[in-house]
């Protein structure tokens, strides 16, 4: 899987006609339902903790795509890369060469990499795994590679989005949305083209198809491998029009066991783009647009 997809696994609008909840929805909470609500709440609390972490998605404050050659960076308006307020007026110079780049701090600017002073040199992007992260106070930045686009992602642990975060509304967890799917493995390894917000396509490995039933109607989803022996699903449904994030949501699942996979839509979660314009999210492929309302998991955050 590409670094782009891996980063996200860590990761329209007329009101639709109303639709009843699945017929299996219980009228009153059962012990099983209470257990599910408790486990879902614990899972969501951990998700919120990761989102609010010092390197979480709420800290993103900038994303700059590098051109070939030199580009200056800093908070002064004359720079090529307009870094956020609070960084030095002249931070330094990036020099891109193909899919690699170097950074030279400006005189008097003290940066660290892995806790050690950084005086300039080549930076490793996320294409090879963990990227080099340069830090200056609460601000940090790193290189990301998306296809042939090489960018500088900037974070600030004091970002307003992190300080003002007020949680994510969710549907109440229900056993009706923890469904068992039949896994139909692909006859031969295949790649699927997954669109992203950059307007390009990512090729991801799809091990097969998930088939499940809601309200007596069969649905199908194409998962991709998540890089950790599990499945990653990018899907859309009719709640995207009015209740959930408009560009779709993510869902993770364990690998198939005896040809079955549990899809717990109570753990459907918003992509990073629901919280910041500086993320590079994948979008649901055409075959993963469900013709039903999945009233489970995370709802829309703020006005996103």
C-alpha positions in Angstrom: 0.0 0.0 0.0 1.2 3.5 -0.7 2.4 5.8 2.1 -0.7 7.9 1.2 -3.1 5.1 2.1 -1.1 4.1 5.2 -1.2 7.5 6.6 -4.8 7.5 6.5 -5.4 4.1 8.1 -3.7 5.4 11.4 -7.4 8.0 9.1 -24.2 16.0 -2.0 -26.4 17.7 -0.8 -30.2 17.7 -1.0 -31.9 16.1 1.9 -32.5 12.4 1.2 -35.8 10.6 1.5 -36.2 9.2 5.0 -35.4 5.6 5.5 -36.2 3.3 8.5 -33.5 1.8 10.6 -32.6 -1.8 9.8 -35.4 -4.2 10.8 -33.1 -5.8 13.4 -32.9 -2.6 15.4 -34.0 -3.4 18.9 -36.7 -1.2 20.5 -35.0 -1.4 23.9 -31.4 -1.8 25.0 -30.4 -5.4 25.7 -27.3 -6.5 27.7 -25.6 -7.2 24.4 -26.5 -3.7 23.2 -25.2 -2.2 26.4 -21.9 -4.1 26.0 -21.5 -2.8 22.5 -22.2 0.8 23.5 -19.6 0.5 26.2 -16.9 -1.0 23.9 -17.8 1.5 21.2 -17.5 4.4 23.6 -14.1 3.2 24.8 -12.9 2.8 21.1 -14.1 6.3 20.3 -12.4 7.8 23.3 -9.1 6.3 22.1 -9.8 7.7 18.6 -10.3 11.2 20.1 -7.1 10.9 22.0 -5.2 10.1 18.8 -6.9 12.9 17.0 -5.9 15.4 19.7 -2.4 14.2 20.1 0.5 16.6 19.5 1.0 15.1 16.1 -2.7 14.5 15.4 -4.7 15.7 12.5 -5.9 18.7 14.4 -2.4 20.2 14.5 -2.1 20.6 10.7 -1.6 24.3 9.8 -0.1 24.1 6.3 0.7 22.1 3.2 3.0 23.3 0.4 3.8 21.5 -2.8 7.4 22.0 -3.9 8.5 22.9 -7.4 11.8 21.9 -8.8 14.7 23.9 -7.5 14.9 26.4 -4.6 12.0 27.9 -2.6 12.2 30.0 0.4 10.0 29.4 3.5 9.0 31.6 6.4 6.2 33.8 7.7 7.3 37.0 5.8 5.1 37.6 2.7 8.1 37.7 0.3 8.8 33.9 0.8 7.8 31.3 -1.8 6.2 29.2 1.0 4.1 31.2 3.4 4.5 29.5 6.7 2.1 30.3 9.5 2.4 33.2 11.8 4.8 32.4 14.7 7.5 30.9 12.6 10.6 33.0 11.7 10.1 35.6 8.9 12.9 33.7 7.1 12.9 30.1 8.1 15.1 28.6 5.4 15.2 27.2 1.8 13.9 24.0 0.4 15.6 22.6 -2.7 13.7 19.9 -4.6 15.3 17.5 -7.0 12.8 15.0 -8.4 11.2 13.1 -5.5 13.8 14.3 -2.9 14.5 17.6 -1.2 17.0 19.3 1.0 16.4 22.0 3.6 18.9 24.7 4.7 17.8 26.7 7.7 18.3 30.5 7.5 21.1 32.0 9.6 20.1 32.2 13.3 17.3 29.6 13.0 17.8 26.6 15.3 15.9 23.4 14.3 16.0 19.9 15.7 15.6 16.5 14.1 15.1 13.5 16.5 16.1 15.9 19.3 19.4 16.8 17.8 20.4 20.1 16.1 19.7 20.2 12.4 22.0 22.4 10.4 20.8 21.4 6.9 20.8 18.5 4.5 18.5 16.0 2.8 15.2 15.1 4.3 13.6 11.7 4.1 9.9 11.8 3.0 7.2 9.5 4.1 7.7 7.4 1.0 10.3 5.2 2.9 8.3 5.0 6.1 8.7 7.4 9.0 9.8 10.8 7.6 12.3 13.2 9.1 10.5 15.7 11.3 12.1 19.1 11.8 11.0 21.1 14.9 11.1 24.7 16.1 9.1 25.4 19.3 5.5 24.1 18.8 5.9 24.0 15.0 7.2 21.0 13.1 7.3 20.0 9.4 8.1 17.1 7.2 8.1 15.9 3.6 5.2 13.9 2.1 5.2 12.2 -1.3 1.8 11.8 -3.1 2.4 10.3 -6.6 4.8 12.8 -8.3 3.8 15.6 -5.8 6.4 16.3 -3.1 5.0 18.5 -0.3 5.9 20.1 3.0 3.3 19.3 5.8 3.4 21.8 8.7 2.0 21.1 12.2 1.6 23.3 15.2 0.8 21.7 18.6 -0.8 25.0 19.6 -3.1 25.1 16.5 -6.5 26.7 17.1 -8.2 23.6 15.7 -6.6 21.5 18.5 -7.3 24.0 21.2 -10.9 24.6 20.2 -11.8 20.9 19.5 -15.1 20.0 21.1 -15.6 16.3 20.2 -17.3 14.5 17.4 -21.1 13.7 17.5 -22.0 10.1 16.9 -25.0 7.9 16.4 -25.8 5.6 19.4 -24.1 2.3 18.9 -26.5 -0.5 17.9 -26.0 -4.2 17.3 -28.0 -3.7 14.1 -25.0 -2.0 12.5 -22.5 -4.7 13.5 -23.1 -6.9 10.5 -21.4 -10.1 9.2 -20.2 -10.0 5.7 -19.3 -12.8 3.3 -15.8 -12.4 1.9 -15.4 -13.2 -1.7 -11.7 -13.4 -2.4 -10.4 -12.1 -5.7 -9.4 -14.9 -8.1 -6.2 -13.1 -8.9 -4.5 -10.2 -7.1 -5.9 -7.0 -8.3 -5.5 -3.3 -7.9 -8.3 -0.7 -7.6 -8.0 2.9 -8.5 -9.0 5.1 -5.5 -9.6 8.8 -6.2 -8.3 11.4 -3.7 -8.8 15.1 -2.9 -5.8 16.0 -5.0 -7.6 14.9 -8.2 -5.4 12.0 -8.8 -5.7 8.2 -8.4 -4.0 5.9 -6.0 -3.6 2.2 -6.9 -4.4 0.0 -3.9 -4.5 -3.7 -3.5 -8.0 -5.2 -3.1 -8.1 -8.7 -1.8 -11.7 -9.3 -2.6 -15.3 -8.2 -2.0 -17.5 -7.9 1.1 -21.1 -8.9 0.7 -23.7 -8.1 3.4 -27.4 -7.5 3.9 -29.2 -4.5 5.5 -33.0 -4.3 5.5 -33.2 -7.3 3.3 -31.1 -5.7 0.5 -27.7 -7.0 -0.4 -24.8 -4.5 -0.5 -21.2 -4.9 -1.6 -18.0 -3.1 -0.6 -14.4 -3.4 -1.9 -11.8 -3.2 0.9 -8.1 -2.5 0.4 -5.3 -3.9 2.4 -4.3 -1.6 5.3 -0.7 -2.6 5.5 -1.2 -4.4 8.9 -2.9 -7.6 7.9 -6.4 -6.0 8.1 -8.9 -4.4 5.8 -9.5 -0.7 5.1 -12.8 0.5 3.6 -13.5 3.9 2.2 -17.3 4.2 1.7 -20.1 6.6 1.1 -23.8 6.4 1.9 -26.9 8.5 1.8 -26.3 10.1 5.2 -23.4 12.0 3.6 -26.0 14.4 2.3 -27.3 15.7 5.6 -25.8 14.0 8.7 -22.3 12.7 8.1 -19.2 14.0 6.4 -20.0 14.7 2.8 -17.1 13.0 1.2 -17.6 9.7 2.9 -16.1 7.8 5.9 -13.6 5.2 6.7 -14.0 1.8 8.4 -11.4 -0.8 9.5 -12.0 -4.5 9.8 -10.0 -7.6 10.7 -8.9 -10.0 8.0 -11.4 -12.7 6.9 -11.9 -15.7 9.2 -13.6 -18.7 7.6 -14.7 -16.5 4.8 -16.5 -14.0 7.1 -15.7 -10.5 8.1 -17.4 -8.4 10.8 -18.2 -4.9 9.7 -18.9 -2.7 12.7 -20.3 0.5 11.3 -20.6 1.8 14.8 -16.9 2.5 14.3 -17.2 4.3 11.0 -15.1 7.4 11.3 -14.4 10.7 9.6 -11.3 11.1 7.3 -8.7 13.7 8.2 -10.2 16.1 5.6 -13.3 16.4 7.9 -11.1 18.4 10.3 -8.5 20.1 8.1 -8.0 21.4 4.6 -4.3 20.4 4.8 -4.9 16.6 4.6 -4.7 14.4 1.4 -7.6 12.0 1.8 -8.7 9.2 -0.4 -12.4 9.2 -1.6 -14.8 6.3 -1.9 -14.4 4.5 -5.2 -17.6 4.3 -7.3 -18.4 0.7 -6.2 -18.3 1.7 -2.5 -21.2 4.2 -2.7 -24.0 2.5 -0.7 -27.6 3.1 -1.7 -28.8 3.2 1.9 -28.4 5.3 5.0 -25.7 4.0 7.4 -26.9 5.7 10.6 -24.0 4.6 12.6 -20.6 5.8 13.6 -19.3 9.4 13.5 -21.5 12.2 12.3 -20.4 15.5 10.6 -17.9 17.6 12.6 -18.8 21.3 13.0 -19.7 22.7 9.5 -17.6 20.3 7.5 
